[in-house]
Amino acid sequence: MEFTFTDHAKYRIIKRDLTEQEIIESLTHADKTSKKHGKYYAQKNIGRGTIEIVYEKTESYIKVITVYWI
């Protein structure tokens, strides 16, 4: 599975003091996932708090759209 990040997601990852690796691990081991309005949402507690990742997915890739603390 290939992971890609929008420019917006890359900016938010840096702004929120996260790494792309933390996002990938959070997606592959999410505490909770859901789908709303055609987008997927994953939540993961990473010790410093809980993040939510908004993404699109197909059989071959996941595209991260944004990331935020909840």
Residue pairs with C-beta under 8 A, 6 or more apart in sequence:
1 60
1 61
1 62
2 60
2 61
2 62
3 20
3 23
3 24
3 27
3 61
3 62
3 63
3 64
4 61
4 62
4 63
4 64
5 13
5 20
5 23
5 63
5 64
6 63
6 64
6 65
6 66
8 65
8 66
9 23
9 64
9 65
9 66
9 67
10 20
12 66
12 67
12 68
13 19
13 20
13 23
13 67
16 51
16 67
16 68
16 69
18 51
18 67
22 46
22 51
23 51
23 53
23 64
23 67
25 44
26 42
26 44
26 46
26 51
26 53
27 42
27 44
27 53
27 55
27 62
27 64
29 44
30 42
30 43
30 44
30 53
31 43
31 44
31 45
31 50
32 42
32 43
33 40
33 41
33 42
33 43
34 40
34 41
35 41
38 56
39 54
39 55
39 56
39 65
40 54
40 55
40 56
40 57
41 52
41 53
41 54
41 55
42 52
42 53
42 55
43 50
43 51
43 52
43 53
43 70
44 50
44 51
44 53
49 69
49 70
50 69
50 70
51 67
51 68
51 69
51 70
52 67
52 68
52 69
52 70
53 64
53 66
53 67
54 64
54 65
54 66
54 67
55 62
55 63
55 64
55 65
56 62
56 63
56 65
57 63
